[in-house]
Amino acid sequence: MTTQAPADAYEADRSRIRELIQNWALWRDMGEWAGMRSVWHDDGRMQATWKQGGADEFVQATIDAWDKGVTILHMLGGTTVEVRGERAVSITKVTVTQRALAEGVECDVICMARHYDFWEKRSGRWGLVLREGIYDKDWIAPVEPGARIALDPGLLAQFPPEYRHLAYLQTKAGFPVKRDMPCLKGPAVEALYARGAGWLGGAPTAWAREPAG
């Protein structure tokens, strides 16, 4: 059974985790790959629309996309952190913006989302064990004012409405987009919240099932 740390230590842990969350976004968007990787523990994992896998795999995929000119930026909002002993869960508001061609028109997709993070302190170091994206709402807009874009309604309808435009753009860019990510409401996000509670309570893994490989 995990116990609550003294107040000063609790706030210090919360502050450190917030710092890591901010560092991840800055380092990822500026191409500081070693810094980005350092936020995770060695067995850490990432679940995003366009890529799911271990930390090393995700960072390499991000580098490859960067080198191909893929532009994805992150703007962080509020963060809440709950620490229980040497484990923690955080939720951070994030706006994801991706610019790419969609049906020949240069567009921005803006997606309002959250990062749901599982943390653990190992040998005195906080590190990310799992980051799950939660997708709340998105929209698409041509970069050139007045330009019109005609999306394929059949492809658009294949994705959850909370992130269908982001998924559309990423699919067109060649990424195999995951179609059952947690969203604003529903069983997937409720199950994620339950896993977070279990993690704080001492569950052996942050995963619903052990990942393959």
N, C-alpha and C positions, 0 to 999 in steps of 0.2 A: 504494500500500500504506500503510495507516495504521499508526502506531506507538504504543506505550504512552507516556503522559506520565510525567514525573518523579513520585515518590511524593507530594510535597506537593500538586502540581497535580491529580493523580489523585484524591486524597481530597477536595480542595476541589470538584472537579466532581461527585463522588458526593454530597457533602453538599448542594450546590445543587439537584441533581435530586431528592433526597429532600424538600427544602423545597418544591419546586414540586409534588410529588405530594401532600404534606399540604395545601398551600394550595388546590389544586384541589378537594379533598373539602370543606374548610371553606367555601370561597367558594361552591361549588355548592349546598351544603345550607342556607346562610344567605341565598341569593339575592343574592350579591355578583357580579353578572354580568360587570362589566368586569374584575374580578380573575380570575374563572374563564376568561374569554376570553384574558387576557394570558398564560396558561400555554402556549398554542399559538403556533406560527409561523403566518403568514398563510395558508399552504397546508396547515395541519394538518387532520387528519380524525379522526373518531370512529366506532367500530363498536360499537354496543350492541344489545341485543335489540330495543328499541322504536324506534330511530332510527339511521340510518347517513348520514353526509354530512360536508361541510366543517365547520370549527370554527364559523363564523358561523351556518350553518344549524342546527347542533346546539344552540348556545347559544340561538338564537331559539326552537327547538322546546321547549327546557327552560323558557324564560320562559313560553311559551304554556301548557305543561302546569301550571306553577306557578300561573298566573293562574286556571286551571280547577280548582284545588284538588288536583291530583295530588301525593301525598306519597311521595317516594323519598329515603331517607337512606343514607349510606355510613359504615361503620366500618372504618378501615384496620387491617391487621395488619402483619406483617413485610414488609420490602422488600429486594430484592437489586438492585444496580446494577452493570453492567459497562460501563466506558468504554473506548473505543478511539479515541484521537485526538480528533476533534471530533464523534464519534458515540457513542451509548450506547443500551443496552437495559436496561429495568428490568422487574421483576415484583413486584407488590404484592398481598398478600392483602387482600381486601375483602369485607365482608358487606353486601349490599344488602338493605334492608328497604323494602317498599312496602305501604301500607295503602289498602284500597279495598273496595267492596262486591263480593262474589262470590255470585251467586245469592241476592241480597237479604240476605246476612249480612256484617257488617263483619269483615274478616279482615286479618291480617298475613301477607305472604309473606316469608320469610327465605331469601336465596340466598347461599351461600358461593361466591365467585368470585375471579378474579384480574384485575388490569389489566396487560396486556402492552403496554409503551410503547416507542416508537421516538423517540429524541431526537437533536437536532443542535445544535451550537453555531455560530451565525452571527453574525459581527461581535461576538464576545465574549459573546453571549447564548445560553444554553441555552433551547430551546423544544421543545414536543411536536410531532412530525411525524405520528404515528399512535398512537391508543390502540385496542387490540383487547380486548374482554372475553372471558375464558375462564370457563366456568360449570362448577362442580364438583358442586354438590348443592343442592337446595332443599326447602322444605316449607311448608305453609300451616296457619294456626291461627286459629280465630275469636277476636276480641278479647274477647268476653263469655265468661267461663268456663262450660262446660257447653253452649254453643250448638253446634248441629250444622249441617253444611254438606253439601249433596249436589251434587257437581260433575258436569258432563256428561262421562262417560267417553270419548265419541267425540271431543270437542274436546281433552280432556286428552291423548289418545293421539297427537294430531297433532304433538306437540312432543317434543324429546329429553328423556329422564327427568331429566337434570341440571338443567334449568331449566323443566320443564313447568308447575309451579304459577305461577311468575313470568310465563311466557308466557300462561297461562290468564287471569290477572288483567289483564294488559296488553291482551290481545285483547278482553276484556269491556269494558275502558275505551276501546276504539276505536282502539288502536294496531296497525299492520300489523307484527306481530312476525316477525323474521327466524328461520327455522327450521333454519339450518345453522351456527349459531355454534360456535366451537371449544369443546370440553368437556374434561373431565378426561383422557380418553384418545381415541385415534382419529386418522385421517388429517388432519383439519382442524387439530388442535392441533400435530401433528408438522410439518405444513407451515408453521405460524406460527413454530415454533421455528427451522425452517430459514431462513425469511425473516429472522428476527432475526440469525442467524449471518451471513447474506449482507449485511445492513445494516452490521454491524460490520466486515465484510470489504471494504466499498466498493461494494456493489451500488447501481445508479443510483436505485432507488426502494425504499420500504418496502412497496410493494404487490406482490401476486402478479401483477397486471395494472394498467395505468394506469386510474384511475377516469375514468368518463365525465364530461364537463362541465368 
